[in-house]
């Protein structure tokens, strides 16, 4: 649909359909809404293979590539789990209760209430044994208030919020459908979903999956480029905008492009006259705490860091860009050697995302001595200030290493301050720490987690785990403004429809099974299938999707066998 001359007829027709559809959505009962979710779940399972094949075409992946596992897991699997979790939330509301009524809430430092979201059931304990996640609410929100507010717009389903435009992402294929579902269920807004041009080959699959909501008039799926997006977000019939992308694109929408937009931003005169929420990425760090790591620990965690940069080719909003290590750690050089080796071993892939080569070239121009490792850049010994790597999201396979002096509590404190104060964005931060180191640090470690101003904090895990956890909230740390947007405003996913979210905190095992069990961690998860070095990722991902499509428990042994072979 993208043309030199903007054709508004299709867009106007879609918005007219949604005006009528809003009335139908307002009249749709909670039981009926849940039925629609269950139908979409069945359709997602039915068309999952078509989805992955279309994604492989977009990303130019060979049909036998192990990297197809990324598309199974961050594509149809994420949507299947999101639909399942949302239907559970509606079931609780239909029964006359709330989504948090049966959950034992916890507490966190700073007078915060905590909602455990992983493991949520016995299946989570089987498939992600050793991983856990919790949503922290803003300080001062008590448990009674949290329970009362959970459900958001579904507490009053007949009160709708108009038409919401969702400007879809072009990197992870589940983002657009999940964002559309969140608009519809968290905010009761019918949705004009404008796909990113990169993902247009998936339109037919998405229309099949969303058919129950399209038939009702609650969703329309559109294509096009910046002109179509601009027309939609500025249309008087549109009440709200949500986007995933970069801060530059956000500012062009809110303030306008070019010098005029910069002037508007300086004087506080936004061009966009309606509310906008966003998820915009940033410069995400991994803090590596020095400790007594074994050779196997060094290799595994180096693969962990490499995955967090190179997963999806480096085109993730929460891809790690800065690794913070202790200059005084006696194992630093061995760890960095393993990191270089892990980056070299990672499968080669096409730079499918537009502009990637240019961004790599920009990084190389700023850091001409960067190590070139199998088409990727590793910039070591970064300066502490006044360097592009700290403020520019390269959104490509570029990784930097920054060394801070000292060890122990002082290193941790300085690393937290650096992550909070020197890096652009607040979407996600990772901490890697030996269990003995965490024990030695004691409350200092807990304090560090509290002090980190990030929307997701992952301890011995990648923040991408939170993205894939349907009941976790996903978004920037609260507090950004339109004129200092960084990683965005608002949250998505959040299938329990929790209000007053501050952050999600994820914990994972320091070692994979069986080393974890031998070392006393009692976590049964092997090397995760999302690791770029996992040799059975594609098979495991497909088997997990097949299981979640129909919950046939006879499939579980095949999943476990494939996962351990990886």
N, C-alpha and C positions, 0 to 999 in steps of 0.2 A: 504494500500500500504506500510505501514511501515514494514520493514523487517530487519533481522540481517545483511544481505548482501544488499548493496544498488543496486537497479535496476534502471539504468539511462535511459532505453529505453523509458519509458513513458514520462519522463521529457524532453528528447531530442526531442521526437516527438511533444510535446506541444510547445516547443520553435520554432521548425521548422514551425509549423502551425502559430505561432504568427509572424514570419518573413514575411510570405506571407500575413497574416492578416493586418500587418501594412500598406501595399500598399493599401489594400481594404479600410482601415480606412481613409487613406489620401485622397482617391477618394470619400469619403462619404460626401455629401453636408450637410450644416446645417439643411435644412428642413428634410432630410432623418435621420439625427442624432436625431432630435426631435421626429420623428416618432418611432424610436427605443426606446426612453425613454417612450413614451406613451404606446407602446406595453408592455414594462417591467412593467409599472404601472398596467396595466390590469392583467398581470400574477401574480404580487405580491398580488393583491387582491384575485385572484383565488386560490392561494396556501397558503394564510395566515393561515388557520386552520392547514394545514399540517406543516407549519413552527412552529406554537406554540406547536403542539403535539410533534414534534421532540425536541424542546427546553425543554419541560416538561420532556421528557425521559432523556435528558442530565442532567438536574438539579434535577431529581428525585422528581418532584412536583406531588402531587395528582391531578387528573382531576378536583376536586372541590375546589382546593386551591385558595384563593383570590390572592395569589402571582403570579398566571398566568397573572394578569394584567400587571406585569412588562414585561412579554414576549410579550404580545400584543403591548405594547406601545414602548418598546425599541427594538422591532424586526420589524415586518412588517410595523407598523405605521411610524417608523423613515424612513424606505426606501420609503414608499409611499410618504411621505412629501418631501423627498430629490429628488425623481424623478419628482414630481410636480414642485418644485422650479427650478430645473435645466432646465426643459422644458420651464418654463417661461423666464429664462435667454436667452435660445436659440431663443425663439420667439422674444424677443427684438432685438437680433442681426440680425435675419432674416428680421425684419422690417426696418433695416438700422440704428437703433439706438444702444443704449447700455443699459445694465441692470440697471444702476443708473440714466438714463435720467429722469425718472418720479418720482424720489425720492427726497424729500427735505432734503438736507444734513444739519447737525448741526455742532456745535463746542464743544470742550471740553477743559479744562485747558491745558496749555502747547503747544498752537498752533497746536491743533489736529483737524482734520476733523472727524465727526461722521456720520456713516451710520445707520439709524434706520432699524431694521430687524424684530421687533416684537412689536406691531401687524403690520403685513404686509398688511392685508386686513380685510374686515368686519368679515370674519369667525374667524380669530384670536381674534378679539374683543369679539366675542361671546363665544368662547371656552376657552380662557385664559384671561378673563376680569380682568384687574388690573395688569397684567404682561406686562413688556416691556423689550426690549433688543436692544442694539446698538453695532455696531462694531467700535472701535476706530482705526484710522489709525496712523501710526508712525508720530511723530512730524515733521512738515515742509512739509508734503504732502498736497497740496492745493486741493480744490474741483475740479478744472478743470483737474488736473492730475489724481485724483481718477476716475472721469468719463471716461477719455480717456483710462485708463489702465484696467478698469473693463471688464471682458470677458476672460482675460488671454489667454490661447492657442487657444480658440475658435475665437479669432480675426483673426487668420491665420490657419484655420483648416487643410489645406493641408500640413502644416509643422509639421511632427510628431517627436516624441522624442525617438523612439526605443521601446524596451521592458522593462517594469517595473515589478519587482517582488513585490508583496504585501504579507507579512507574517502576516496572519490574527490573530486576538485576539481569546482567548478561553472563554471570560467571557460574553460579551454583543453581542448578535447574529447579530445585524445590523452593527457592526464595519467593518467586512470584506467586505460586499457588498458596503458599503458607501465609504470605502477607495479605492476599485477598481474603482468605478465611478469617484472619485476625480482624480485618476491617469489618467484616460481616458479623462476626460473633462477639467480639469485644466491644465494638462501637455501634453495632446495628446500622451500619451504612451499607447500602447496596454499592456494587463495585464496578467501575470501569477499569479493567486491568489492561494497561498498555504495555505490551511486551517490549523488552530490549531488542533491537534489530538482530543481535547475535542469536537470540533464542527463537526467532520466528519459525524455524523448522519444527518447533515443538507445539505450534499453535493447534494443529489438528488433534494431537494427543490431549492437550489441555481442554479443548472443547468437548472431547468425548468424556473426560473425567468430570468436568464441571457441568455436564448436560443437565443433571437435576436442578441445579441453581440457575442455569441459563434458561431452561424451560419455564421456570418460575418468573423470570425477568429480574432476578437479583444480581446477576453477573453478566457482563459483556466483556469479551476478550478482543482486544484491538492490536494492530501492529502499526509500525511507522517509526519515524525518527524524531528529532528534536522539534520539528515544526508541529507534528501531530501532538506530541507531548505538551508543548507550549499552548496549543489551542485548548486542549482539555483542561489543564490546570487553571487557566484564566477564564474558563467558561463560567458565566454567571449561575448556571445550574449546579455547579460543583461546589460542595460544602467543605471539602477537606482533601488534602493531598498527602500521600505517603510515598517516599522514594527510597531506593537503595542505590548507592553509587558513591561519588566522591564529593568532597566539600566544594570543589570548583563548580560542579554541576548544580549542587544545591544553591550556591550563591547566585548563579546565573538565573535560576528559577525565582528566587526570592527577591533579589535586588536588581536583576537585569544584567545583561552581558556588558563587557568592555568598560570603558572609562565612565560612562554614565552610571553603570551598576556600582562601580567603586565609589562614585560620588554619593549615590543614594545610601550605600552602606555607611559611609562616614557620617552622613547627616541623619541616619535613622529613618529613611523614607522607603520602606519596602514596596516593590512593584506588585508583589503577590498580596492580595487583600483577603487571605483566608488562612486558617491554621495549616501547618505542615509538620509532619513527623518524619523522621529519617534515620537510616542506619548507614554510616558513612566510612567505616573503617578507621585507619590511622596507622601509627607506627607502633606495632605491638612488640613488647619485649618478652624475653625469657630470662629469668634470673636464675643462675646456676650457683647454688650454695656449695662452697668447698666442703669436702668431706672425704672419708676413707672409702673411696669407690674401688671396687674390684675391676679387673680388666673387662669382665663381662658387663659390669655396670656402665663403664665408660663407652663401650661399643653400643649398648642398647640405648643409652640416653643420647648419644650422638645421632643415632638413627631417629630418635624421638624429635630432636631439634630439626634435623633435616626434613622430616615429614612435615613439621609445623610450618616450614617455609615452602616446600616444594609440592605439597598436596595440591591437586588441581592446577599444577604447573606454576604455583605461586600466586594465582589469581583468586585469593580469598581475602575478604575484608579483614580477617583476623589472622592472616598469615604472619608469622614471626619475622620481624625485620632486624631486631637488635638482640644480640645475646650478651648479657652482662655477666662477666666472670671475675673472679678474684685474681688480681695480678700476683698475689702471694701464694696461691694454691699450688701445692707441690705437684699436683696432677694436671695442672692447666695445660701444659704443652701436649701431654698424652691425650687429653680430651679434645683439644683443637685438631690434633692429627686424626683422631677418629672422626671428627666432624667433617674434615676435608674428604676422608675416605668414604663416608656415608653419602656426601653430596655427589661424589664421583660414581658411586655404585647405583644411585637412584636411576630408574628407567628414563631413557631419553623420550622427549615428546615435542610435538609441534607447539610453537608459541601462538596459540589460536586467538588469544584475546587482543583486540585492536590496540595498537600503540605500544605493545610490549617491547619490541625491538628498540623503539625510540627511547623508552624509559631506561632500558639497560644501557643504551649508549650515553644517556644523560648521567647515569651513575658512574660509568667508566670515565667520562670526561671530568667528573668531580674527584674520582679516585683512580687515577691512571695506573697506580701500582697494585690495584686489586687483583686477587688471585682469580684466574679463569679456570673453572672446574667443570668440564663437560658442558660448556655453554652457560654455566651459572657463574655469578660473581660472589666472591667472599672477600669482604673488606675488613681487614684486621687492624687492631690498634687504632680505633677511631678516637679522635679528640673528644673532649668532654662537652664542648660548646661550639657554637658557630660553625656547624658542619651540616650539610644538607640531609644526611642520612637520618638525623634526629627529628626533622620537621617535615620531610617529604615522604609520602607513601608511594613507593616505587611500583607497587602492584605488578611485580615481575620477579623472576628468580634472582633476587639480590639480597644478600644477607650481610650484616655488619656485626663485628665483635668489639665490645668495649670493655676495657679492663679497669676495674676500680681497685685501689690499694686496700689492704687490711683483710681480715678474716672474721669469722664468728659473728657476734652480735653487731659489731661495728660495720662489717661489710653489709649485712642484711639491712641495717638501718639506712646506710648510704645508698644502697641499691634501690630501696623503696622510694627514698627522696628523689633520686635521679629519675626513676620511672614516672613519678607523679609530676615533677617540675620541668623536666627537660624534653620529654617526648610528646609529640603531637598526637592527641587522641586518647580515648579512654575505653575503647571497646573491649580489649582483653589483655591480660597479663598472665604469664606462666611462671611457676616456681618449681625448680627441680631440687630435691633435697633428700639425702639419705635418711632413712628413719632414725638412725642414731643421732644425726645432726638435729633433726626436729626435736628429739627428746632432750638433747643437751640445751637447745635454745629455749625450750619450755614456753613460758608465757610471752617471751619476746617474739616467737614465731607467730603466735596467735595475734599479737599486737600488730605485727607486720601485715598480716592478711587484712585486719581491720583498717589499717592506715592506707592501703592501696586504693586509689580512687579510680576503679575500673568497673565496667558493667559486668564482666566475668573474670573471675580469678580461678586459675586451675593449678592445683598442687599435685605434682607428679602425674599430670595429665595435660593434654592440649585443650585449649578453650573451645576447639571445635566439638568436643564432646558435649558441651552445653548447647551448642547450636542444634545438635542431633537429639537432644533430650526434649521431648515434646512439651513436658510440663515445666521446664525451666524457662525463665524469662531471658530474652536476648535483646541487647541494646547497649547504648552508651551509659556511663555513669551519669546520674542526674545532675543538672546544673548548667548544661550548655545553653547558649542563647543564639538567636538568629544571626547576630553579628560576630559570634565566636563559636561556630557550630561544631568544630572538631569532629567527633564521632557521631553526632546526631542528637536527636531528641525523641524520647519515647522508647517503648519496648514492643516486641512481637513474640510470636510462638505462645508461651505462657498459657498453655491449654487449660490450666485450672482457673483462668481468668481472675488472677490475684490483683488487687489494687495496691498502690503504695510500694511498688517494687523499687529496691535500691540496687541490688546486684544478685548474681548467681555465683556460688562457690562450688567448684568441682574438686574432688579428691580421687586419685587413682593409685594403683600399686606402683612402688618404685621399681620393681622387677616383674617380669612376666613369669607365668607358671611354666615349668615346675620350679624354677629358681626361687620364686616368691615363697612357696610352701617350705622349701628346704631352709630358707633364711628366716622363717618365722612370721611372714606376713599373712599367710593363710588366705591368699587371693588366688583364685583358680583361673583367671583370664590369661590366655597365652598372648604372644605378640598381637596387638590389635590389628584387625583386618584393614584399618584405614592407614596403617604405616605404608609408605611408598615402597618399602622393601619386602612387604608381605607377598609371598609367591603364589598364594591361593586366594588373593583378595577378590578377584572377579567371581570365582566359584562360590566362595563364602557369602559374598554380597547377594548373589542371585538366590542362593538357598535361603538366606534370611528373609528376603522379599517374598519368596514362595511361601515360607512359613507364615509370615504376618498377613499374607493375603487370605489365608483360610484357617489359621490356627490348627493345623493338623500336627499333633504332637509327635507322630511317628517320624516327622522330618527332623526333629531335634538331633538325634544321633549323627545324622549326616552333616549338620551344621558344626557340631563339636569336632568331628573328625577332620573336616576341612579346615577349621580354625587352627587346630593343633598342627596340621601339616604346614600351615603358613609360617 
